[in-house]
Amino acid sequence: MSKPMRAAAIQMAAGPSVDSNLIEVERLIKEAAEMGANLVVLPENFAFMGKKDQDQLSIAESPGNGRLQTFLSSTADRLGIWLVGGTIPLQASVPDRVRSASLVFDASGQQVARYDKMHLFDVSLPGSEERYHESATLEPGDALAVVETPLGRMGVAVCYDLRFPELFRQMQDHGVQLLAIPSSFTALTGKAHWEVLVRARAIENLAYVIAAAQGGYHLNGRETHGHSMIVDPWGAILAQVPRGAGAICCPLDAGFQQSVRRSFPVLDHRRLKCSLSVDT
């Protein structure tokens, strides 16, 4: 009998030094591979967190060419793992913006999917002086990313996307079985909403969720929530990193997921098809 495939999530507190970040994330990816991971998910902005959002422009790469893409490809190939490369800045259609792109590489280092963060974090946090305006730097994506992997059909979303369940419902129309969600939740929003959002996306889609987050204090003064987790289709947290850097890894039991979907066929009970009837 073959062993269940294993997925891993990486947590770190990235800073403004690409060199230092890559050394740290490579160490953590190797740790996950040594745990038997077949698929590893990195957090949002794993390679760079500058003093301000606009600093991303200085390291933006063209699609298919650049240090960060080479790092992801070569690491996946060398370790023989599937790798969801958190997010990296790729050149946008206008010069003063970048795309926050999550690239998926297979075990031979070939890029097999790309998701550009769709929902941008333009908010003022209640009861706080924290304000964020991602649309000043990021150009939003407009397409889903669903890809076949050895662990099942996987959808990719990023951080703030967690708050938009309709995105995941559209992925479910394509038969997703697991969700990779690179993230960087603030300490304030993470404490209030991170766990409930991650578990809700797992429960309502009867899907495994691998949610990899930034966690800790950053040199730009920001604090991120951490608590990277792997959640099963029933909403149970299988593994978690509370704070700081670390890697978690656990098997994804396809048989369990099939059993849950068979005995609790909520996905088959959907009624809304987004049509509108208007009385005149």
Phi and psi in degrees as a GROMACS rama.xvg file:
@    title "Ramachandran Plot"
@    xaxis  label "Phi"
@    yaxis  label "Psi"
@TYPE xy
-73.8736  148.907  SER-2
-73.7623  147.39  LYS-3
-61.4078  146.017  PRO-4
-69.9601  149.485  MET-5
-117.594  140.236  ARG-6
-118.149  152.089  ALA-7
-135.421  151.063  ALA-8
-123.086  139.82  ALA-9
-108.415  138.228  ILE-10
-125.971  141.248  GLN-11
-158.498  176.602  MET-12
-126.188  89.7038  ALA-13
-69.6219  154.652  ALA-14
-128.244  -163.155  GLY-15
-84.5928  -2.13775  PRO-16
-99.0202  110.54  SER-17
-60.4341  -41.6026  VAL-18
-57.8943  -49.3583  ASP-19
-64.6422  -41.3617  SER-20
-63.128  -41.5301  ASN-21
-68.3448  -36.4324  LEU-22
-61.3932  -45.0421  ILE-23
-67.3854  -46.1289  GLU-24
-69.9729  -32.3259  VAL-25
-64.8019  -39.581  GLU-26
-60.0861  -43.3308  ARG-27
-72.1472  -36.0615  LEU-28
-63.898  -43.3884  ILE-29
-60.9213  -40.2466  LYS-30
-60.6903  -43.0377  GLU-31
-65.0056  -41.2799  ALA-32
-62.7063  -38.1751  ALA-33
-67.3568  -23.0017  GLU-34
-79.8157  -4.49857  MET-35
97.8747  15.2533  GLY-36
-65.2714  134.171  ALA-37
-95.7902  -24.3708  ASN-38
-135.996  130.981  LEU-39
-125.516  132.049  VAL-40
-112.097  127.314  VAL-41
-95.863  159.14  LEU-42
-77.3716  164.964  PRO-43
-57.8273  141.984  GLU-44
55.9758  37.7214  ASN-45
-62.8725  -28.2574  PHE-46
-96.2233  -13.0151  ALA-47
-164.88  129.088  PHE-48
-137.287  97.2328  MET-49
-77.8036  -178.305  GLY-50
-69.9548  -28.289  LYS-51
-142.909  159.35  LYS-52
-58.5193  -35.6766  ASP-53
-64.2198  -16.855  GLN-54
-63.0922  -21.73  ASP-55
-60.1397  -28.4034  GLN-56
-59.5478  -30.2271  LEU-57
-72.9616  -18.4214  SER-58
-116.737  10.8456  ILE-59
-61.6898  137.83  ALA-60
-112.02  156.182  GLU-61
-82.5502  147.724  SER-62
-57.3622  128.818  PRO-63
85.6562  2.41442  GLY-64
-150.52  118.935  ASN-65
154.877  161.357  GLY-66
-59.8229  -45.2822  ARG-67
-68.1096  -39.4238  LEU-68
-66.8527  -38.5972  GLN-69
-64.0505  -40.9943  THR-70
-59.4347  -47.6181  PHE-71
-64.0376  -45.3982  LEU-72
-63.3697  -48.2208  SER-73
-68.0836  -34.8216  SER-74
-67.4155  -44.2035  THR-75
-60.2204  -44.511  ALA-76
-66.5299  -46.4715  ASP-77
-63.8337  -38.6183  ARG-78
-93.6518  -8.4954  LEU-79
66.2196  41.2177  GLY-80
-124.976  156.904  ILE-81
-81.4279  139.362  TRP-82
-134.661  122.285  LEU-83
-96.5152  109.214  VAL-84
-80.1572  49.5081  GLY-85
47.1128  -124.209  GLY-86
-136.65  147.328  THR-87
-133.498  155.009  ILE-88
-81.6827  121.257  PRO-89
-112.82  150.331  LEU-90
-57.9502  140.001  GLN-91
-100.736  -173.18  ALA-92
-79.8344  -11.4091  SER-93
-125.384  151.037  VAL-94
-70.3574  -22.9098  PRO-95
-100.019  19.2651  ASP-96
-134.951  160.39  ARG-97
-130.673  162.819  VAL-98
-96.383  133.786  ARG-99
-88.7916  96.832  SER-100
-106.054  133.203  ALA-101
-105.133  114.934  SER-102
-104.077  137.562  LEU-103
-110.562  128.061  VAL-104
-117.195  140.351  PHE-105
-84.6549  -177.926  ASP-106
-70.9538  -7.47686  ALA-107
-102.813  5.86983  SER-108
85.8259  12.2571  GLY-109
-88.729  134.015  GLN-110
-72.8217  125.679  GLN-111
-117.833  -8.08562  VAL-112
-161.703  155.869  ALA-113
-143.265  131.865  ARG-114
-125.189  126.355  TYR-115
-98.8798  125.785  ASP-116
-48.2516  125.084  LYS-117
-92.5954  -43.8597  MET-118
-100.427  124.465  HIS-119
-103.098  140.707  LEU-120
-85.361  86.3109  PHE-121
-111.944  88.8238  ASP-122
-145.613  158.43  VAL-123
-113.513  126.024  SER-124
-77.9009  129.897  LEU-125
-58.7901  135.93  PRO-126
70.7716  18.8362  GLY-127
-146.049  161.964  SER-128
-92.4117  3.07877  GLU-129
-71.7666  130.985  GLU-130
-135.688  143.434  ARG-131
-133.551  143.424  TYR-132
-144.265  69.7341  HIS-133
-62.7025  -29.4422  GLU-134
-68.4921  -12.1371  SER-135
-71.1908  -21.0373  ALA-136
-120.211  -32.4186  THR-137
-101.66  143.258  LEU-138
-99.7925  125.308  GLU-139
-72.2624  149.643  PRO-140
-80.0134  172.215  GLY-141
-143.845  20.4833  ASP-142
-139.965  146.381  ALA-143
-71.6572  160.298  LEU-144
-131.261  111.352  ALA-145
-129.466  128.53  VAL-146
-140.178  143.801  VAL-147
-75.6858  130.526  GLU-148
-129.857  168.503  THR-149
-62.647  -17.133  PRO-150
-95.797  -3.33757  LEU-151
126.389  -179.839  GLY-152
-77.701  123.438  ARG-153
-115.465  134.333  MET-154
-104.257  148.595  GLY-155
-119.515  133.187  VAL-156
-140.658  167.316  ALA-157
-133.275  120.672  VAL-158
45.6088  -101.143  CYS-159
-58.3196  -23.6768  TYR-160
-55.3059  -25.9616  ASP-161
-56.043  -25.2377  LEU-162
-85.6601  4.99976  ARG-163
-124.359  83.1349  PHE-164
-61.8543  -22.6261  PRO-165
-64.0828  -28.1444  GLU-166
-62.6444  -43.5204  LEU-167
-73.7942  -30.5013  PHE-168
-65.2975  -37.9077  ARG-169
-66.9319  -36.7068  GLN-170
-61.6232  -39.4308  MET-171
-64.3444  -27.094  GLN-172
-63.3626  -18.8142  ASP-173
-102.43  11.464  HIS-174
77.6408  33.7527  GLY-175
-66.2906  144.607  VAL-176
-115.087  -21.9167  GLN-177
-143.539  155.839  LEU-178
-127.375  128.511  LEU-179
-104.257  125.109  ALA-180
-132.223  85.0868  ILE-181
-63.9033  137.179  PRO-182
-147.945  167.814  SER-183
-152.842  63.8709  SER-184
-68.5819  142.171  PHE-185
-66.69  161.226  THR-186
-61.0909  -38.8768  ALA-187
-70.6621  -51.2032  LEU-188
-71.2481  -31.568  THR-189
-65.0779  -44.1492  GLY-190
-60.5125  -38.2163  LYS-191
-80.1699  -38.1876  ALA-192
-131.261  -17.46  HIS-193
-56.102  -56.9523  TRP-194
-61.9801  -44.5421  GLU-195
-66.2674  -35.5111  VAL-196
-69.7584  -45.3428  LEU-197
-61.6004  -46.4767  VAL-198
-67.3758  -35.9396  ARG-199
-63.5971  -42.1979  ALA-200
-64.2915  -34.5296  ARG-201
-68.2769  -46.4927  ALA-202
-66.0534  -48.6044  ILE-203
-72.3501  -21.0239  GLU-204
-106.472  1.12318  ASN-205
45.6121  48.7101  LEU-206
-126.435  152.143  ALA-207
-72.272  141.826  TYR-208
-124.84  126.295  VAL-209
-111.026  103.191  ILE-210
-110.502  105.786  ALA-211
-102.793  127.924  ALA-212
-129.099  155.939  ALA-213
-72.1915  144.318  GLN-214
-151.335  107.757  GLY-215
140.764  -161.77  GLY-216
-97.7344  138.467  TYR-217
-114.418  155.458  HIS-218
-64.8914  -19.0959  LEU-219
-82.6488  4.93851  ASN-220
92.3649  -5.6057  GLY-221
-81.5317  148.091  ARG-222
-119.312  128.721  GLU-223
-110.484  156.274  THR-224
-77.4258  -33.2034  HIS-225
72.8685  -137.689  GLY-226
58.8894  41.9328  HIS-227
-54.1312  143.726  SER-228
-151.424  157.546  MET-229
-117.667  125.644  ILE-230
-122.245  140.522  VAL-231
-89.9004  174.028  ASP-232
-65.6821  -12.0965  PRO-233
-95.6234  -0.763764  TRP-234
92.9283  5.92074  GLY-235
-80.4424  136.518  ALA-236
-80.984  115.163  ILE-237
-84.2337  -32.0883  LEU-238
-159.633  152.449  ALA-239
-155.339  145.285  GLN-240
-109.883  109.991  VAL-241
-63.5684  -58.4652  PRO-242
-143.185  161.445  ARG-243
74.664  -169.555  GLY-244
-83.4114  146.852  ALA-245
173.881  170.876  GLY-246
-131.292  140.06  ALA-247
-123.317  148.895  ILE-248
-150.702  135.652  CYS-249
-156.443  159.757  CYS-250
-73.1695  147.778  PRO-251
-106.546  114.278  LEU-252
-89.6273  99.2412  ASP-253
-62.3021  -35.3307  ALA-254
-62.9429  -40.9227  GLY-255
-62.7859  -44.4857  PHE-256
-61.9825  -43.2504  GLN-257
-61.4752  -41.015  GLN-258
-63.1176  -44.3466  SER-259
-63.672  -45.7893  VAL-260
-66.3226  -30.3037  ARG-261
-75.17  -44.2071  ARG-262
-84.1809  -20.1239  SER-263
-131.508  71.5652  PHE-264
-81.2653  52.0834  PRO-265
-59.5718  -32.6668  VAL-266
-66.8709  -26.7698  LEU-267
-81.9649  -10.7585  ASP-268
-95.8424  4.84622  HIS-269
-63.882  137.603  ARG-270
-114.745  -34.0535  ARG-271
-74.2001  132.624  LEU-272
-120.864  18.595  LYS-273
63.9105  25.1584  CYS-274
-91.7389  159.096  SER-275
-132.002  127.164  LEU-276
-111.473  123.857  SER-277
-116.053  125.288  VAL-278
-77.3084  137.687  ASP-279
